[in-house]
Amino acid sequence: MRLELREVRHVYAPGTPREVEALRGVSLGVEPGEVLGVVGGTGSGKSTLAQHMNLLLEPTSGRVLADGRDARAMPRPELRRKVGLVFQFPEAALFAATVGEDVAFAPRRMGLAEEEVRRRVRRSLERLGALHLAGRSPHALSGGEKRRVAIAGVLAMEPEVLVLDEPTAGLDPATREELLGAVLGMRGEGRSVVFISHDLDEVAEVADRVCLLEAGRVLACGRPEEVFYEHPETAPAAVRVAREVRREHPRVGRPVRFGEVREALRGLLSGG
Ligand SMILES: Nc1ncnc2c1ncn2[C@@H]1O[C@H](COP(=O)(O)OP(=O)(O)OP(=O)(O)O)[C@@H](O)[C@H]1O
């Protein structure tokens, strides 16, 4: 599914002294098979944007389009199945007696046959490296384990677009890696992923395109090297290193990932 936001504005508490214009005319789209990174400072509107993608929040003005059609015309349960939203700290919503039951909740509510429910539970837990936890109580897991189970619960709906709001916040490096690997695996299946994060290094590793938000507006959207090199305030560590090297060696190009910087430096050192 191609998901698009067109000139979306969102005002919280309109007409009250607490009124906040969180989105001020945001237009962006995500294509099937693409990982779209969304970055921006605290309060720039990232979470508000995420919640518009499945119309959990409705635009004050502007439109959300699913495959070119107004998403408001789609029954909400169908939209929420197709656009899976993982909130910040999703583990807070785990509730069932076992991990397996928790992950089975959404597919069961979709009315799928029990065999299909079990297939999905297994597959989504496997993908997050959490299959071994299936029989455990979600409440007796570590923070990182809970996070993986919570994300598996959304994956079990097999959404066409997966929106992840700060999915790695507070996780240890190994769990982060595993999660990022799972995100990249989804892209291979033609699903789209919207990956919202404060962590620029992480976004640089996974994103095909990046949109930069500032105070409710899109400041830039484009290929990671365009956005990161043209907006120095958003540079991931790899870009900061490469930018230093480029002053004397412009032919290192515009790498954005650590692996690319390493290759560029190898090329320089070998005189290539
Ligand atoms: N429920 C709400 N009611 C009123 N204002 C809100 C609400 N949620 C967010 N805001 C305001 O909207 C603006 C955008 O907030 P949002 O949470 O979307 O930003 P963010 O980029 O996700 O921030 P962070 O990176 O800190 O999570 C902020 O000024 C925030 O205070």
The ligand as an SDF file (V2000), in Angstrom:
LIG
                    3D

 31 33  0  0  0  0  0  0  0  0999 V2000
   -2.3670   14.9820   23.5990 N   0  0  0  0  0  0  0  0  0  0  0  0
   -1.8310   16.1880   23.3960 C   0  0  0  0  0  0  0  0  0  0  0  0
   -2.4840   17.3080   23.7760 N   0  0  0  0  0  0  0  0  0  0  0  0
   -1.9580   18.5370   23.5750 C   0  0  0  0  0  0  0  0  0  0  0  0
   -0.7480   18.7650   22.9950 N   0  0  0  0  0  0  0  0  0  0  0  0
   -0.0550   17.6910   22.6030 C   0  0  0  0  0  0  0  0  0  0  0  0
   -0.5420   16.3570   22.7820 C   0  0  0  0  0  0  0  0  0  0  0  0
    0.3800   15.4780   22.3030 N   0  0  0  0  0  0  0  0  0  0  0  0
    1.4050   16.2410   21.8420 C   0  0  0  0  0  0  0  0  0  0  0  0
    1.1510   17.5670   22.0200 N   0  0  0  0  0  0  0  0  0  0  0  0
    2.0090   18.6930   21.6100 C   0  0  0  0  0  0  0  0  0  0  0  0
    2.1840   18.6270   20.1940 O   0  0  0  0  0  0  0  0  0  0  0  0
    3.5240   18.9300   19.8310 C   0  0  0  0  0  0  0  0  0  0  0  0
    4.1160   17.7380   19.0690 C   0  0  0  0  0  0  0  0  0  0  0  0
    4.2150   16.6270   19.9600 O   0  0  0  0  0  0  0  0  0  0  0  0
    4.6660   15.1800   19.4890 P   0  0  0  0  0  0  0  0  0  0  0  0
    4.5460   14.2720   20.6730 O   0  0  0  0  0  0  0  0  0  0  0  0
    3.9610   14.8260   18.2570 O   0  0  0  0  0  0  0  0  0  0  0  0
    6.2090   15.4650   19.1480 O   0  0  0  0  0  0  0  0  0  0  0  0
    7.4300   14.4210   19.0120 P   0  0  0  0  0  0  0  0  0  0  0  0
    8.2590   14.9320   17.8920 O   0  0  0  0  0  0  0  0  0  0  0  0
    6.9160   13.0330   18.9110 O   0  0  0  0  0  0  0  0  0  0  0  0
    8.1610   14.6240   20.3850 O   0  0  0  0  0  0  0  0  0  0  0  0
    9.1060   13.5760   21.2000 P   0  0  0  0  0  0  0  0  0  0  0  0
   10.3010   13.3640   20.3140 O   0  0  0  0  0  0  0  0  0  0  0  0
    9.4400   14.3310   22.4410 O   0  0  0  0  0  0  0  0  0  0  0  0
    8.3020   12.3310   21.4330 O   0  0  0  0  0  0  0  0  0  0  0  0
    4.2520   19.2580   21.1180 C   0  0  0  0  0  0  0  0  0  0  0  0
    4.2380   20.6650   21.2860 O   0  0  0  0  0  0  0  0  0  0  0  0
    3.4020   18.5980   22.1930 C   0  0  0  0  0  0  0  0  0  0  0  0
    3.4980   19.2840   23.4050 O   0  0  0  0  0  0  0  0  0  0  0  0
  1  2  1  0
  2  3  1  0
  2  7  2  0
  3  4  2  0
  4  5  1  0
  5  6  2  0
  6  7  1  0
  6 10  1  0
  7  8  1  0
  8  9  2  0
  9 10  1  0
 10 11  1  0
 11 12  1  0
 11 30  1  0
 12 13  1  0
 13 14  1  0
 13 28  1  0
 14 15  1  0
 15 16  1  0
 16 17  2  0
 16 18  1  0
 16 19  1  0
 19 20  1  0
 20 21  2  0
 20 22  1  0
 20 23  1  0
 23 24  1  0
 24 25  2  0
 24 26  1  0
 24 27  1  0
 28 29  1  0
 28 30  1  0
 30 31  1  0
M  END
$$$$
